[in-house]
Amino acid sequence: MMFGGGWMMGIGLLIMLLVVAIPLLLGMALLGGAAGYLQKQNRPADGLQKPVFATSSPVSQPGQAGAAAARSCAHCGAGLQPDWTHCPQCGAPIG
């Protein structure tokens, strides 16, 4: 006659779950969470603005001086008119 056969099998299953299955599941959950975190870090945020690039160079008129016609924004490089105080592309103050 076997003493405690049912109890021994239940305790063995419980020990197997504690020692093998639970750490394995926790490790897989941590790896999955880390992979999701890294993917989120590589995506650009929705609230950030994309950089604006100048699409055309300023056109100089025959009556304008060369220095005034070649005036451009130091921040984004957009062409500026002599009487402007702020860049129309990026909004930076002209100094």
MODELLER restraints for C-alpha pairs under 7 A, 6 or more apart:
rsr = mdl.restraints
at = mdl.atoms
rsr.add(forms.Gaussian(group=physical.xy_distance, feature=features.Distance(at['CA:52:A'], at['CA:89:A']), mean=6.84, stdev=0.5))
rsr.add(forms.Gaussian(group=physical.xy_distance, feature=features.Distance(at['CA:53:A'], at['CA:76:A']), mean=6.61, stdev=0.5))
rsr.add(forms.Gaussian(group=physical.xy_distance, feature=features.Distance(at['CA:54:A'], at['CA:77:A']), mean=6.42, stdev=0.5))
rsr.add(forms.Gaussian(group=physical.xy_distance, feature=features.Distance(at['CA:54:A'], at['CA:78:A']), mean=4.86, stdev=0.5))
rsr.add(forms.Gaussian(group=physical.xy_distance, feature=features.Distance(at['CA:57:A'], at['CA:79:A']), mean=6.02, stdev=0.5))
rsr.add(forms.Gaussian(group=physical.xy_distance, feature=features.Distance(at['CA:58:A'], at['CA:69:A']), mean=6.71, stdev=0.5))
rsr.add(forms.Gaussian(group=physical.xy_distance, feature=features.Distance(at['CA:58:A'], at['CA:70:A']), mean=6.75, stdev=0.5))
rsr.add(forms.Gaussian(group=physical.xy_distance, feature=features.Distance(at['CA:58:A'], at['CA:79:A']), mean=5.04, stdev=0.5))
rsr.add(forms.Gaussian(group=physical.xy_distance, feature=features.Distance(at['CA:59:A'], at['CA:69:A']), mean=6.96, stdev=0.5))
rsr.add(forms.Gaussian(group=physical.xy_distance, feature=features.Distance(at['CA:60:A'], at['CA:69:A']), mean=5.09, stdev=0.5))
rsr.add(forms.Gaussian(group=physical.xy_distance, feature=features.Distance(at['CA:68:A'], at['CA:82:A']), mean=5.93, stdev=0.5))
rsr.add(forms.Gaussian(group=physical.xy_distance, feature=features.Distance(at['CA:71:A'], at['CA:79:A']), mean=6.20, stdev=0.5))
rsr.add(forms.Gaussian(group=physical.xy_distance, feature=features.Distance(at['CA:71:A'], at['CA:80:A']), mean=5.55, stdev=0.5))
rsr.add(forms.Gaussian(group=physical.xy_distance, feature=features.Distance(at['CA:72:A'], at['CA:78:A']), mean=5.43, stdev=0.5))
rsr.add(forms.Gaussian(group=physical.xy_distance, feature=features.Distance(at['CA:72:A'], at['CA:79:A']), mean=4.41, stdev=0.5))
rsr.add(forms.Gaussian(group=physical.xy_distance, feature=features.Distance(at['CA:72:A'], at['CA:80:A']), mean=5.12, stdev=0.5))
rsr.add(forms.Gaussian(group=physical.xy_distance, feature=features.Distance(at['CA:73:A'], at['CA:79:A']), mean=6.47, stdev=0.5))
rsr.add(forms.Gaussian(group=physical.xy_distance, feature=features.Distance(at['CA:73:A'], at['CA:80:A']), mean=6.65, stdev=0.5))
rsr.add(forms.Gaussian(group=physical.xy_distance, feature=features.Distance(at['CA:73:A'], at['CA:87:A']), mean=6.36, stdev=0.5))
rsr.add(forms.Gaussian(group=physical.xy_distance, feature=features.Distance(at['CA:73:A'], at['CA:94:A']), mean=6.94, stdev=0.5))
rsr.add(forms.Gaussian(group=physical.xy_distance, feature=features.Distance(at['CA:75:A'], at['CA:92:A']), mean=6.92, stdev=0.5))
rsr.add(forms.Gaussian(group=physical.xy_distance, feature=features.Distance(at['CA:76:A'], at['CA:90:A']), mean=6.73, stdev=0.5))
rsr.add(forms.Gaussian(group=physical.xy_distance, feature=features.Distance(at['CA:78:A'], at['CA:89:A']), mean=6.72, stdev=0.5))
rsr.add(forms.Gaussian(group=physical.xy_distance, feature=features.Distance(at['CA:80:A'], at['CA:87:A']), mean=6.91, stdev=0.5))
rsr.add(forms.Gaussian(group=physical.xy_distance, feature=features.Distance(at['CA:85:A'], at['CA:93:A']), mean=6.02, stdev=0.5))
rsr.add(forms.Gaussian(group=physical.xy_distance, feature=features.Distance(at['CA:85:A'], at['CA:94:A']), mean=5.21, stdev=0.5))
rsr.add(forms.Gaussian(group=physical.xy_distance, feature=features.Distance(at['CA:86:A'], at['CA:92:A']), mean=5.54, stdev=0.5))
rsr.add(forms.Gaussian(group=physical.xy_distance, feature=features.Distance(at['CA:86:A'], at['CA:93:A']), mean=4.34, stdev=0.5))
rsr.add(forms.Gaussian(group=physical.xy_distance, feature=features.Distance(at['CA:86:A'], at['CA:94:A']), mean=5.23, stdev=0.5))
rsr.add(forms.Gaussian(group=physical.xy_distance, feature=features.Distance(at['CA:87:A'], at['CA:93:A']), mean=6.40, stdev=0.5))
rsr.add(forms.Gaussian(group=physical.xy_distance, feature=features.Distance(at['CA:87:A'], at['CA:94:A']), mean=6.70, stdev=0.5))
